[in-house]
Amino acid sequence: MKLTPLQWSAIGGAALLIVLIAFMCETRPPNHQTLEKSRALLAEVADSGVLLQAAKAQLDPQSQAQLEQLEAQVVQAPNDSLRALHMETVAGWWYQLGRADISGIYAERIAELRQDAPSWALAGTTFSICLQQPPQTDEKIRSFCRDHALAAFEKAISLDPQDLNSRVNLALVYVEMPPEDNPMKGIQMLLALNEQYPDEPAVLLQLARLAIRTGQYERAAQRLQRVLALAPDHPKANCLMAQLLEQTDRAAEAAPYAARCNTH
């Protein structure tokens, strides 16, 4: 099933180079540096390739035949523009199967062809969805998705520094799967964005969600009230406020918010 550009934007293999310590880069010969970078690239491609091959092996014969036809269209495309469009079909096909990790690989390849911020943001969003899938998902796959989501959002931000959504989503990846040496990194990033953009609903809503998740209901309510003061009909803010009030045994107060939530 092919996703339209609007559907793709709704769901919101780039290689990661190993960053070498500065003095090591300066003292090693240039040919050695090039060799190490090539090995890093090959290792990354191998990781994506292994994941893709394993996913294909799990398909039934009918699905494998369908995928081969879709991939043939990609290979036979006469230019990058059409190739990217056919890749969208393949990415959407995998997404419909519940494999956001594989869909992300294709979204990443599309971004490599187009080299624009929206394409990289979409790749990051697709990999982020992989992190939200059932907890029994293989931890190596989740780590793969986290690393690629981070790289994609960082690329989107580098191409469009004003892309606030990618900055928020980058922080949320760290919230969902934080570094062992800095478990608060994602929250700290969101708080920094809140200081920079105190009236930005996208930031306030994510902080409110996190406050609800951790039982900080009063703080969540304050942030939601701020959003609703700016935009009384904001659907997500109304939905979250209704959820908050229901969780705190104030269902009667939740009704007006729930009504605004259900009308969108």
C-alpha positions in Angstrom: 0.0 0.0 0.0 1.6 3.3 -1.1 1.5 6.1 1.3 0.7 9.6 0.0 3.1 12.5 0.9 0.5 13.7 3.4 0.4 10.2 5.1 4.2 10.1 5.1 4.4 13.5 6.8 1.9 12.3 9.4 4.0 9.4 10.5 6.7 11.8 10.6 21.2 3.5 4.7 22.6 6.9 6.0 26.0 5.9 7.5 27.3 7.0 10.9 31.0 7.8 10.8 33.0 7.0 13.9 34.3 10.3 15.4 38.0 9.9 16.2 39.8 11.7 19.0 41.4 14.9 17.6 45.0 14.1 18.3 44.6 10.6 16.8 43.3 12.1 13.6 46.2 14.5 13.4 48.9 11.9 14.0 47.7 9.0 11.8 48.6 9.0 8.1 45.8 10.1 5.7 45.5 6.7 4.1 45.0 5.0 7.5 42.2 7.5 8.3 40.5 6.8 4.9 40.7 3.1 5.5 39.1 3.4 9.0 36.3 5.5 7.6 35.7 3.0 4.8 35.5 0.2 7.4 33.0 2.2 9.5 30.8 2.7 6.4 30.9 -0.9 5.4 30.0 -2.0 9.0 27.0 0.3 9.0 25.8 -0.9 5.6 26.3 -4.5 6.7 24.1 -3.9 9.8 21.3 -2.5 7.6 21.7 -5.3 5.1 21.6 -8.0 7.7 18.4 -6.5 9.3 16.8 -6.3 5.9 17.7 -9.8 4.8 16.4 -11.2 8.1 13.1 -9.4 7.7 12.7 -10.7 4.1 13.4 -14.2 5.2 10.4 -14.0 7.6 8.0 -13.2 4.8 5.7 -15.8 3.3 6.2 -16.7 -0.4 3.4 -14.4 -1.7 4.8 -11.4 0.2 8.3 -12.1 -1.0 7.1 -12.1 -4.6 5.2 -8.9 -4.0 8.3 -7.3 -2.5 10.4 -8.4 -5.4 8.1 -6.6 -7.8 8.2 -3.4 -5.7 12.0 -3.5 -5.5 12.3 -4.2 -9.2 10.5 -0.9 -9.8 13.1 0.9 -7.7 16.0 -0.7 -9.6 14.4 0.1 -13.0 13.6 3.7 -12.2 15.3 5.9 -14.8 16.2 8.7 -12.4 16.5 9.5 -8.7 13.2 11.3 -8.5 11.2 8.3 -9.7 13.5 6.0 -7.7 12.6 7.9 -4.5 8.9 7.7 -5.3 9.1 3.9 -5.8 11.0 3.6 -2.5 8.2 5.4 -0.8 5.9 2.5 -1.9 8.4 0.0 -0.5 8.7 1.9 2.8 5.0 2.2 3.1 4.6 -1.6 2.4 7.0 -2.4 5.2 5.3 0.1 7.5 2.0 -1.5 7.0 3.5 -4.9 8.0 4.5 -3.3 11.3 8.2 -3.1 10.5 9.0 0.5 11.2 12.7 -0.5 11.4 12.8 -1.7 7.8 10.5 1.1 6.6 13.0 3.5 8.2 15.9 2.0 6.2 14.0 2.9 3.0 13.0 6.3 4.3 16.7 6.9 5.0 17.6 5.9 1.5 15.0 8.3 0.2 16.5 11.1 2.3 19.9 10.3 0.9 18.5 10.8 -2.6 16.6 14.0 -1.9 18.9 15.6 0.7 16.3 17.8 2.2 15.3 18.4 5.8 11.7 17.0 5.5 13.0 13.7 4.1 15.5 13.3 6.9 12.9 14.3 9.5 10.5 11.6 8.1 13.3 9.0 8.3 13.9 10.0 11.9 10.2 9.8 12.7 9.9 6.4 11.2 12.8 5.1 13.2 11.3 6.7 16.3 8.2 4.7 15.8 10.3 1.5 16.0 11.3 2.5 19.5 7.6 2.7 20.5 6.8 -0.8 19.3 6.2 -3.7 21.8 8.8 -4.2 24.5 9.6 -7.7 23.2 11.3 -6.1 20.2 14.9 -7.2 20.0 17.1 -4.8 21.9 19.6 -4.7 19.1 16.9 -3.6 16.7 15.8 -0.8 19.1 19.4 0.4 19.4 19.7 0.4 15.6 16.5 2.4 15.4 17.6 4.9 18.1 21.0 5.5 16.5 19.5 6.0 13.0 16.7 8.2 14.4 19.3 10.4 16.1 21.4 10.6 13.0 18.4 11.5 10.8 17.1 14.2 13.0 20.5 15.7 13.4 20.8 15.8 9.6 17.4 17.4 9.3 18.4 20.1 11.8 21.7 20.7 10.1 19.8 21.4 6.8 17.1 23.5 8.6 18.2 24.9 11.9 14.8 26.4 12.4 13.1 22.9 12.3 11.7 22.9 15.8 9.8 19.6 15.4 13.0 17.8 14.6 14.7 19.3 17.7 11.8 18.2 19.8 11.8 14.7 18.3 15.6 14.4 18.7 15.0 15.0 22.5 12.2 12.5 22.6 14.5 9.8 21.2 16.8 10.4 24.1 13.8 10.3 26.5 12.6 7.0 25.0 16.1 5.3 25.1 18.5 7.5 27.1 22.3 7.1 27.2 23.5 5.1 30.1 25.8 7.9 31.2 23.2 10.6 31.0 19.6 9.3 31.6 18.2 12.8 31.9 19.6 14.1 28.5 16.3 14.0 26.6 14.4 15.8 29.4 17.2 18.4 29.7 17.0 19.1 26.0 13.2 19.6 26.2 13.6 21.9 29.2 16.2 23.9 27.3 13.8 24.2 24.3 11.1 25.3 26.7 13.3 28.1 28.0 14.1 29.2 24.4 10.4 28.8 23.2 8.3 29.3 26.4 5.0 29.5 24.4 5.6 26.7 21.9 2.8 24.1 22.1 5.0 21.3 20.6 7.4 21.6 23.5 4.8 22.2 26.3 2.8 19.2 25.2 5.8 16.8 25.3 6.7 18.1 28.7 3.1 17.7 29.9 3.1 14.1 28.6 6.3 13.3 30.5 4.9 14.9 33.6 1.7 12.8 33.4 3.8 9.7 32.8 5.8 10.4 36.0 2.8 11.4 38.1 3.6 15.1 38.2 0.0 16.0 37.5 0.1 19.6 38.8 3.0 20.4 36.6 1.4 18.7 33.6 -1.8 20.7 34.2 0.1 24.0 34.3 1.7 23.3 30.9 -1.5 22.2 29.3 -3.3 25.3 30.7 -0.6 27.4 29.1 -1.2 25.8 25.7 -5.0 26.2 26.1 -4.6 29.8 27.1 -2.9 30.4 23.7 -5.1 28.1 21.7 -8.3 27.0 23.5 -9.3 24.5 20.8 -5.9 22.8 20.5 -7.0 19.2 20.0 -3.9 17.5 21.5 -3.9 19.8 24.6 -7.6 19.1 25.1 -7.1 15.4 24.8 -4.3 15.4 27.3 -6.2 17.6 29.7 -9.1 15.2 29.6 -6.8 12.3 30.2 -5.1 14.1 33.1 -8.4 14.9 34.8 -9.7 11.4 34.4 -6.5 9.9 35.9 -6.9 12.2 38.9 -10.5 11.2 39.6 -11.9 14.5 38.2 -13.9 12.9 35.3 -16.7 15.5 35.6 -14.2 18.3 34.9 -12.8 16.3 32.0 -16.0 16.4 29.9 -15.5 19.8 28.2 -12.0 18.9 27.2 -13.0 15.5 26.0 -15.7 17.1 23.8 -13.1 19.3 22.1 -10.8 16.3 21.8 -13.4 14.2 20.1 -14.4 16.9 17.6 -11.0 16.8 15.9 
